[in-house]
Amino acid sequence: MSEADGLRLGADFPGGDLEQWQRLALAVLRRTGAADDGTPPEAVAELLGSVTYDGIAVAPLFTAADAQGLPATGWPGQSPFIRGGSAQPRAWDVRQRHADPDAKATREAILADLENGATSIWLDGIAPGSIPDVLDGVYLDLAPVVLDCGAATEDAARVFLGLPGDDKRGNLGADPLGWQAKTGEPADLGMLGRLAKQAPRHVPVATVDATPYHEAGGSDAEELGFAAATGVAYLRALVDAGMSAGMALRQLEFRYAAGQDQFATIAKLRAARRIWSRIATVCDVPHLGAQVQHAVTSAAMMTARDPWVNLLRTTVACFAAGVGGADAVTVLPFDARLGLPDGFSRRIARNTSTLLVEEAQVARVVDPAGGSWFVESLTDALAHAAWDVFVDVERAGGMGAALGSGLVADRVAATWQRRADRLAHRLDPITGVSEFASLEERRPVRSPAPQAPSGGLPRHRYAEAFESLRDAAEGSDQVVSLVTLGPVASHTARASFAANLFAAGGIRTVHNGPSPAVACICGSDRSYAEEAEDTARRLKAEGVKTVWLAGRPAGYEHVDDYLYTGCDALAVLRRTHLDLGLVTP
């Protein structure tokens, strides 16, 4: 098509530069009030940038200059394996998790999964005695089975290895340090050597599960650093049991959480491979440093309220895991927080991977994010931060000692406090829970799931505080009155904002209705200057306990506090719950 046909190609337009972008971005920031006439263009990066929980600065724009000085990433399939353990594009293993203790129901679910797109099975907490019934009819030479049986690992492995057939595939799932993290029970690393002597060479014996640190609130670097330290502890145990370093490396698979931040997840998996490649190099077997990775969509990000939004979260996480080079991906069903998933939710979970692989063609390219200035910079920064965590653990005596001394618990608790504070202020918003909550939702009903192991690190969910308030308000007829000032156009935005905030705590609002306990004034700055103080005084005289004002114009004597973007929403909701009698002091 010629220029006469009206098509203008990118090469026809003049190129831009960083300074031009800064000027244009600054003009927008001035219009929003985030910058003023005295703000220099160089401040745009700070105003629009962010900082991760590992202290890594994420700029709003990356250029070639940001990639200068970064180490070579190598070729796919070659050390340092940042770009993946294979040089050929390949679909990831679609691994379905099964945790229903009912052997008959689990067997039927497994067969349905394998007949409809799943390519491997993860047995989580299934009793050893149930394994023959659960796997009856499964072709163990075609469908790998990964065990995850905690304290019963050796019994489960014995049963699994005793099943008919010599070509079983999978992983025995020994993770004594992961079990210690979950329960506080001392780890028996000797288990690894005992299992390695029983298992055929093609069946790895150990899983390094890093998800307990993620679910305890830890950062990406903490998850990677603790995983690396655990992997090194397992290598030492296997070598002490008589294995070569190269053979020991083949015994490990790593499990990581894939979150809704796609670039963070991509960088995390790439950084994990770089770290493990470095460890393999120190062990004098650099060619065996390709880390086998199992990515699981984050349990911490899943919500019980408005669970349908979990479909979007897990789709992004699955995409990121695939792009990041995970060898196997488990998509948690959207109803995972409600109990045991049903056939429909398991189908959607496995089809998420199938759609991305078969229809979106995500697996047709090896390391598609490779070369991105942003992804390469983030991968490098995250690898360094995680290595620092790993070194700290090694200096403390290794992962077992770090778990026993409280080093791990203290680190993830500190990160969780920072995360919880951002969640409370809705700076890390949760759609359907802390933002845009639907008080009319009708949630699916599911059978109760088995209790998760306890006694070790806590298991947090990002939505837990807001959902606890929603539960407390369930069925209540208490409301907050939105007292509007001025014409509709002048108060609509702030009234909508206030209604959205109160809904996050399960509290309904009415416009200008009677409320014996709580009211929120909504209007424009002009109407506030003219009417807010008198209105607040009147409401107090009528017996209203707490008067909020939507906006930040402080200084009103009879207004108790202000609702604005970035305010402590949880504190507002807890006080409102108390005033409405939904909770007791």
Residue pairs with C-beta under 8 A, 6 or more apart in sequence:
1 7
3 12
18 61
18 63
19 41
21 61
22 41
22 42
22 44
23 41
25 44
25 48
25 60
26 35
26 39
26 41
26 43
26 44
29 35
29 39
29 44
29 47
29 48
30 36
30 37
30 39
34 47
35 43
35 44
35 47
39 47
44 60
45 59
45 60
45 61
48 60
49 57
49 58
49 59
49 60
50 57
50 58
51 57
51 58
52 58
52 219
52 220
52 264
53 219
53 220
53 415
53 418
53 419
54 219
54 220
54 221
54 222
54 381
54 382
54 385
55 385
56 378
56 381
56 382
56 385
58 378
59 66
62 372
62 373
62 374
62 377
63 373
64 373
66 373
66 374
66 377
67 373
67 376
67 377
70 376
70 377
70 380
71 80
71 380
73 80
73 82
73 83
73 370
73 376
74 80
74 81
74 82
74 83
75 83
75 87
76 83
76 84
76 86
76 87
76 366
76 367
77 83
77 84
77 85
77 86
77 87
77 88
77 290
78 87
79 277
79 280
79 281
79 286
79 287
79 289
80 273
80 274
80 277
80 278
80 281
80 289
81 273
81 274
81 276
81 277
81 289
81 290
81 291
82 270
82 271
82 273
82 274
82 277
82 367
82 370
82 379
83 270
83 325
83 366
83 367
83 370
84 273
84 290
84 325
84 366
84 367
85 273
85 290
85 291
85 292
85 325
85 327
86 290
86 366
87 366
88 366
89 363
89 364
89 365
89 366
90 363
91 357
91 363
92 321
92 322
92 326
92 327
92 328
92 329
92 353
92 357
92 363
93 119
93 120
93 144
93 327
93 328
93 329
94 117
94 118
94 119
94 120
94 328
94 329
94 350
94 353
94 354
94 357
95 118
95 119
95 120
95 121
95 122
95 146
95 294
95 328
95 329
95 330
96 110
96 113
96 118
96 120
96 121
96 122
96 330
96 346
96 349
96 350
97 122
97 124
97 296
97 330
97 332
98 106
98 109
98 110
98 121
98 122
98 123
98 124
98 126
98 134
99 124
99 125
99 126
99 340
99 449
99 450
100 106
100 109
100 340
101 125
101 126
101 127
101 130
101 450
103 126
103 130
103 133
103 134
104 133
106 126
106 130
106 134
107 133
107 134
107 135
107 136
107 137
109 343
109 346
110 121
110 134
110 135
110 138
111 137
111 138
112 343
112 346
113 121
113 346
113 350
114 121
114 138
114 143
116 347
116 350
117 350
117 351
117 353
117 354
118 143
118 350
119 143
119 144
120 143
120 144
120 145
120 146
120 170
120 328
121 138
121 143
121 144
121 145
121 146
121 170
122 146
122 148
122 330
123 131
123 134
123 145
123 146
123 147
123 148
123 149
123 156
124 148
125 148
125 149
125 150
125 450
126 134
126 149
126 156
127 152
128 149
128 152
128 155
128 156
128 158
128 159
129 159
131 156
131 159
131 160
131 163
132 159
132 163
135 145
135 160
135 163
138 145
140 163
140 165
140 167
140 168
140 169
140 170
141 165
141 167
141 168
141 169
142 169
143 169
144 169
144 170
144 171
145 160
145 168
145 169
145 170
146 170
146 171
146 173
146 207
146 253
146 294
147 153
147 156
147 157
147 160
147 170
147 171
147 172
147 173
148 173
148 175
148 207
148 209
149 155
149 156
149 173
150 179
150 182
150 183
150 453
151 179
151 183
151 185
153 172
153 173
153 174
153 175
153 176
153 179
153 191
153 195
154 174
154 191
154 194
154 195
156 172
156 173
157 172
157 173
157 174
157 195
157 198
157 199
157 205
158 198
160 168
160 170
160 172
161 168
161 172
161 198
161 199
161 200
161 203
166 200
167 202
168 200
168 203
169 202
169 203
170 203
171 203
171 204
171 205
171 206
171 207
171 253
172 195
172 199
172 203
172 204
172 205
172 206
173 206
173 207
174 191
174 192
174 195
174 205
174 206
174 207
175 206
175 207
175 208
175 209
175 230
176 187
176 188
176 189
176 191
176 192
177 187
177 189
177 230
177 233
177 234
177 399
177 400
177 403
178 207
178 208
178 209
178 212
178 230
179 185
179 187
179 453
180 186
180 187
180 400
180 403
180 404
180 456
181 212
181 213
181 216
181 403
181 408
181 456
181 457
182 212
182 452
182 453
182 454
182 455
182 456
182 457
183 453
183 454
183 455
183 456
184 455
184 456
185 455
185 456
186 400
186 404
187 400
187 403
189 233
189 234
189 237
189 400
190 237
190 241
192 205
192 206
192 234
192 237
192 238
192 241
192 251
193 237
193 238
193 240
193 241
193 242
193 243
194 241
195 205
195 206
196 205
196 238
196 241
196 243
196 251
197 241
199 205
201 247
204 250
204 251
204 252
204 253
204 292
205 251
206 234
206 238
206 251
206 252
206 253
207 252
207 253
207 254
207 255
207 294
208 227
208 230
208 231
208 234
208 252
208 253
208 254
208 255
209 255
210 223
210 224
210 226
210 227
210 230
210 254
210 255
210 256
210 257
211 223
211 255
211 256
211 257
211 296
211 299
212 456
212 457
212 459
213 222
213 223
213 226
213 227
213 408
213 412
213 457
214 223
214 256
214 257
214 298
214 300
215 257
215 299
215 300
215 457
215 459
215 460
216 409
216 412
216 413
216 416
216 457
216 458
216 459
216 460
217 300
217 412
217 413
217 415
217 416
217 417
217 419
217 420
217 458
217 460
218 226
218 411
218 412
218 415
218 416
219 415
220 264
220 267
220 268
220 382
220 386
221 382
221 385
221 386
221 388
221 389
222 386
222 389
222 411
222 412
222 415
223 256
223 257
223 268
223 386
224 256
224 268
224 271
224 272
224 275
224 382
224 383
224 386
224 389
224 390
225 385
225 386
225 387
225 388
225 389
225 390
225 392
225 393
226 389
226 390
226 393
226 399
226 402
226 408
227 254
227 256
227 272
228 272
228 275
228 276
228 279
228 386
228 387
228 390
229 389
229 390
229 393
229 394
229 398
229 399
229 402
230 399
231 252
231 254
231 276
231 279
232 279
232 390
232 394
232 398
232 399
233 398
233 399
233 400
234 248
234 251
234 252
235 245
235 248
235 249
235 252
235 279
235 283
238 247
238 248
238 251
239 245
239 248
243 251
245 283
245 284
245 285
246 283
246 285
246 288
249 280
249 283
249 285
249 288
249 289
250 288
252 291
252 292
253 292
253 293
253 294
254 272
254 276
254 291
254 292
254 293
254 294
255 293
255 294
255 295
255 296
256 268
256 269
256 272
256 293
256 294
256 295
256 296
256 326
257 295
257 296
257 297
257 298
257 299
257 300
258 265
258 269
258 295
258 296
258 297
258 298
258 317
258 318
258 320
258 321
258 324
258 326
258 329
259 265
259 297
259 298
259 300
259 301
259 317
259 320
260 298
260 301
260 313
260 316
260 317
261 320
262 316
262 317
262 319
262 320
262 323
263 320
263 369
263 374
263 375
263 378
264 320
264 378
265 295
265 317
265 320
265 321
265 324
266 320
266 323
266 324
266 369
266 375
267 324
267 375
267 378
267 379
267 382
268 324
268 382
269 293
269 295
269 321
269 324
269 325
269 326
270 324
270 325
270 367
270 369
270 375
270 379
271 379
271 380
271 382
271 383
271 386
272 291
272 293
272 386
273 290
273 291
273 293
273 325
274 379
274 383
275 383
275 386
275 387
275 390
276 289
276 291
277 286
277 289
277 290
277 291
278 289
278 387
279 289
280 286
280 288
280 289
281 289
292 327
293 325
293 326
293 327
293 328
294 326
294 327
294 328
294 329
294 330
295 317
295 321
295 324
295 326
295 328
295 329
295 330
296 329
296 330
296 332
297 313
297 314
297 317
297 318
297 321
297 329
297 330
297 331
297 332
298 313
298 317
299 332
299 336
299 459
299 461
300 460
300 461
300 462
301 313
301 317
301 462
302 310
302 313
302 332
302 334
302 336
302 337
302 461
302 463
303 309
303 310
303 337
303 430
303 432
303 433
303 461
303 462
303 463
303 467
304 337
304 338
304 443
304 463
304 467
305 432
305 433
305 437
305 441
305 443
305 463
305 466
305 467
305 470
306 431
306 432
306 433
306 437
306 438
306 441
307 334
307 335
307 337
307 338
307 443
307 444
308 334
308 432
309 431
309 432
310 332
310 334
310 335
310 336
310 337
311 334
311 348
311 352
312 431
314 331
314 332
314 334
314 349
314 352
315 352
315 356
317 331
318 329
318 331
318 352
318 353
318 356
319 356
319 360
319 362
321 329
322 329
322 353
322 356
322 357
322 362
322 363
323 362
323 367
323 368
323 369
324 369
325 366
325 367
329 353
331 349
331 350
331 352
331 353
332 349
333 341
333 345
333 346
333 348
333 349
334 345
334 348
334 349
335 341
335 342
335 345
335 444
335 446
336 345
337 461
338 443
338 444
338 445
338 446
339 446
339 447
339 448
339 449
340 446
340 447
340 448
340 449
341 349
341 446
342 444
342 446
356 362
356 363
357 363
362 368
369 375
370 376
389 411
392 407
393 399
393 402
393 407
393 408
396 402
396 405
396 407
397 405
399 408
401 407
402 408
403 409
403 456
408 457
409 457
412 457
413 458
416 458
416 460
419 428
419 462
420 460
420 465
422 428
423 430
423 434
423 462
423 465
423 466
423 570
424 465
424 568
424 569
424 570
424 571
425 566
425 567
425 568
425 569
426 434
426 435
426 504
426 565
426 566
426 569
427 566
428 462
429 435
430 462
430 463
430 466
432 438
433 463
433 466
433 467
433 470
433 504
434 463
434 466
434 504
434 569
435 500
435 504
436 500
436 503
437 466
437 470
437 500
437 503
437 504
437 506
438 503
439 503
439 506
439 508
452 459
461 467
465 570
466 504
466 505
466 570
466 573
469 504
469 505
469 506
469 570
469 573
469 574
469 577
470 504
470 505
470 506
471 506
472 506
472 577
472 582
472 583
473 505
473 506
473 507
473 577
473 582
474 506
476 506
476 580
476 582
478 507
478 508
478 517
478 580
478 581
478 582
479 507
479 508
479 509
479 510
479 513
479 515
480 498
480 502
480 507
480 508
480 509
480 510
480 515
480 518
480 519
480 520
480 576
480 580
481 509
481 510
481 511
481 512
481 513
481 514
481 515
481 518
481 519
481 520
482 495
482 498
482 499
482 509
482 510
482 511
482 512
482 519
482 520
482 522
483 512
483 519
483 520
483 521
483 522
483 535
483 539
484 491
484 495
484 511
484 512
484 522
484 523
485 491
485 521
485 522
485 523
485 524
485 527
485 528
485 531
485 532
485 535
486 523
486 524
486 526
486 527
486 531
490 523
490 524
490 526
490 527
491 522
491 523
491 524
491 527
494 522
494 523
494 524
494 550
494 551
495 511
495 522
495 550
497 550
497 563
497 565
498 509
498 520
498 522
498 548
498 550
498 563
499 509
501 563
501 569
501 572
501 573
502 508
502 509
502 520
502 573
502 576
503 509
504 569
504 573
505 573
505 574
505 576
505 577
507 573
507 576
507 577
507 580
509 520
515 544
516 543
516 544
517 544
517 545
517 546
517 579
517 580
517 581
518 544
518 545
518 546
518 547
518 548
518 576
518 579
518 580
519 539
519 544
519 546
519 547
519 548
520 547
520 548
520 549
520 550
520 563
521 528
521 532
521 535
521 536
521 539
521 547
521 548
521 549
521 550
521 559
522 550
523 531
523 532
523 550
525 551
525 553
528 549
528 551
528 553
528 556
529 553
532 549
532 553
532 556
532 559
533 556
533 557
533 558
533 559
536 547
536 549
536 556
536 557
536 558
536 559
537 557
537 558
539 547
539 558
540 547
540 558
545 579
546 560
546 561
546 575
546 576
546 579
547 558
547 559
547 560
548 559
548 560
548 561
548 562
548 563
548 572
549 556
549 559
549 561
549 562
549 563
550 562
550 563
550 564
551 562
551 563
551 564
552 562
552 564
553 562
554 562
561 567
561 572
563 572
574 583
577 583
578 585
